[in-house]
Amino acid sequence: MQQRTPLYMWFAANIISDFGNRLTNLAIPWFVLETTGSLSKAGVTGFFSVLPIVLATFLGGPLIERLGYKRVSVLADILSGITVALVPLLHATVGLSFWQLQVLVFLGAFLDAPGSTARDAMVPELGSAAGVPLERVNAISQVAYRLTVLSGPLVGGLLIGAIGASNVLWVDAATFAISAVLISAGIPAGLVQSPQAQGGGLTGYVRDLTEGLRFVRADRLVFTMLAVITLTNFLDSPSSSVLLPGYAEQVIGSPTALGGVLSAMGLGSVLSALVFAAVGPRLPRRVVSLVAWVVVALPMLGMAQLPGLPLMIALAFLYGV
């Protein structure tokens, strides 16, 4: 008998969680600019929001296997929601120093990454139980994710303009809570991987981690792709955490402008993903990859000149494409 309800609940939880992450990515830099007026501090905050994702993704695999997909997903959502909620709570009560904000940002990102990985790992079992091909599940998931990238920044910009960045963080904390409830109540524990008994304690954990590293290192293509993506994400992250928030706050003076620019990127990525889904199988992968890596630099160079808002939105759209 097919069980489609758990898959639908997974889709709903994933969409809500991704949407909340888009709000956080917009609200945190704007909150820093509102409270400190410093682009340098916004850059430091961006660093502490990216570094923990790298660390948690690297270190979290063996822990996810040991604790189980569902448990990690729910715990990650609950703990991430608490760290996000503490930002506006402390700011409105006893005060929030800059170093305390960095700790909360670090913890929020560090806790969220394993939860996202654990949810992704549920896909094969949920798709099989629902009788839905894995390709279709992945395709729907990608479209949903890109739609949150499109709509999240625009909604976030409007919300920041209406209720302020700190209050938007309350909304984000609520999305984590809703995601945790959907996964907890909607996915039977026996349907996805349960905690795996792993011996050896810390030694066993290190052994499992080493095996994963050995596998990646032995595959030249996988190793090269991971190295390139890691480097380019590291170099690209200041655009969303420093350049664009600073542009919207100091040049345009509107959080809605920031949401519009980021949503233009999302729209470009949605449209190009749909086109590539149609024609991509007929194109040479190596050529497409190399050309895209080179051409994507052109709109970014234009955006770095801080043009007027209409041109910035157009360049952001091309960057997304």
Residue, then its C-alpha position, 0 to 999 in steps of 0.5 A: m500500500q502506498q504511503r504518500t502522506p509522509l512524502y507530502m509532509w516532507f515537502a511541506a516541512n522542507i519548503i517551510s524550512d527553506f523559506g525560513n532560511r531565506l528570511t534569515n539570510l535577509a534579516i540577519p545582515w539587515f539587523v546588523l546594519e540597523t544596529t551597528g551601521s557597519l559593513s565590516k561587522a556585516g561581513v564578520t556576521g556573514f563569515f560566522s553564518v557560512l563557516p559552521i555550515v562547512l564544519a557541520t556538513f563535514l562532521g555531521g554525517p556519522l552523527i546523522e547515521r548514529l542518531g537517525y534521520k528523523r531525530v536529527s531533523v527534528l532536533a536541528d529544527i528545534l535548536s535552530g529555532i531557539t537560537v534564532a528566537l534568542v536574537p530578537l528576545l535578547h535585543a528587546t530585553v537585556g541587550l545583545s552585544f555583537w559577540q553574542l550575536q556571532v555566537l547565536v549566528f554560528l550555532g544557528a547555522f551549525l545546527d541547521a546544516p545536519g537537519s537539512t542533510a538528514r531531511d535530504a537523506m529521507v528522500p529515497e525511502l519516502g519516494s519508494a513508500a509513496g510509489v513516486p520515482l526518485e527523479r520526480v521527487n528530486a525535480i519537485s524538490q528542486v523547483a520548490y527550493r528555487l521558488t523559495v529562493l525567488s519568493g523568500p527574499l521579496v517577502g522578507g524585504l517587505l516584512i522588514g520594511a513593515i515590522g523590522a528585521s528583529n521581528v522577522l526573526w520571530v517569523d523565522a523561528a516559527t518556521f523552524a517550529i512548524s517544520a519540526v512538527l511536520i516531520s515529527a508528526g507526519i513521518p512514521a519512525g519506521l519509514v526512514q532510517s533508524p539510529q544505527a548502532q555504531g561501535g568504537g565511540l570516538t574512534g569509530y566516529v573518526r574511522d567513519l569520517t576517514e572512510g568518507l574522506r577517502f572515498v571523496r579523495a579517491d574519485r577525481l571528479v567528485f573531489t574536483m567538483l567539491a573543491v571548486i564549489t567550496l572555493t567559489n561559494f567562499l568567494d561568492s558569499p560576501s555578495s549576499s552578506v555584505l555587498l547587496p545588504g550594504y547597497a540596499e541600506q546605504v545606496i538605495g535605503s530600502p530593505t525591499a530593494l534587497g529583497g527585489v535584487l535577491s528575488a531577481m536572482g531566484l527568478g533567473s535561476v528558476l527559469s534557467a533550471l527549467v530551460f536546462a531541464a528541457v535541453g540539458p541532456r542534449l548539451p555537453r556537460r563539460v562545456v556547459s559547466l566551464v562556460a557558465w563558470v566564466v560567464v557568471a563573472l560578468p554580471m557580478l562585475g557589473m553589480a560590483q559597480l553599484p548601479g541604479l536599482p533597475l540595472m542592479i535587478a537586471l544584472a542580478f537576474l542574469y547572474g541567477v541565469 
